[in-house]
Amino acid sequence: MTDGESNNIMQQIIETLKTQSLQIDRLITERLILIPFTIQICTNLINDDFSDLLKMGLKKGKSWPDKDVIETLPKIINNLSQVESPTGFESWMIIKNDTLEIIGDLGFKGFNHEDGNIDIGYGIIKEERRKGYAEEATTKLIKWASSKEIVKEITARCSIDNISSINLLKKLNFTEVKKDNEMVYWSLQNK
């Protein structure tokens, strides 16, 4: 196979992914359920409307959605507006499967087709931190993303003083690639 043929095949795969809807509606771990955000859910949350979530049988966690989630919702809507429906490379809600409480979110900021990478982020409400939920959810989403042939790299970044995130990213085998006065930048190669 020539380089040109290989590039054409990769381009076809990328074009397919651009319009490919998520084939599952949730990811499940031992203690968590991950459900993708939709534009409607995000829009309703911005308007303090939780009816969609209640219809799904979900409950708000003690302080969810927190300020970080509210600030992120317009970005999630923007990412979702780039695709016909969730592809999995956008954001997901983190839900405790025993209580069906939403305790956080995680996800990607879309798929970078040019470089074949995705940037992951996560957040857990303060009442549920230090219980391993971020690790459990992030591990599951990384496993899902790594199963997609087009993903070559998963990147992350965190504040230089966020010791919990630094430790988590190290535990998940991310490699520090750069550091500045505010942030540490990480990479996980998909093999």
Secondary structure as UniProt FT lines:
FT   HELIX           3..19
FT   STRAND          27..28
FT   STRAND          32..36
FT   HELIX           39..46
FT   TURN            47..48
FT   HELIX           51..55
FT   TURN            56..57
FT   STRAND          59..60
FT   TURN            62..63
FT   HELIX           67..81
FT   STRAND          91..96
FT   TURN            97..99
FT   STRAND          101..112
FT   TURN            113..116
FT   STRAND          117..124
FT   HELIX           126..128
FT   TURN            129..130
FT   HELIX           133..146
FT   TURN            149..150
FT   STRAND          153..159
FT   TURN            160..161
FT   HELIX           163..171
FT   TURN            172..173
FT   STRAND          175..179
FT   STRAND          183..189
//
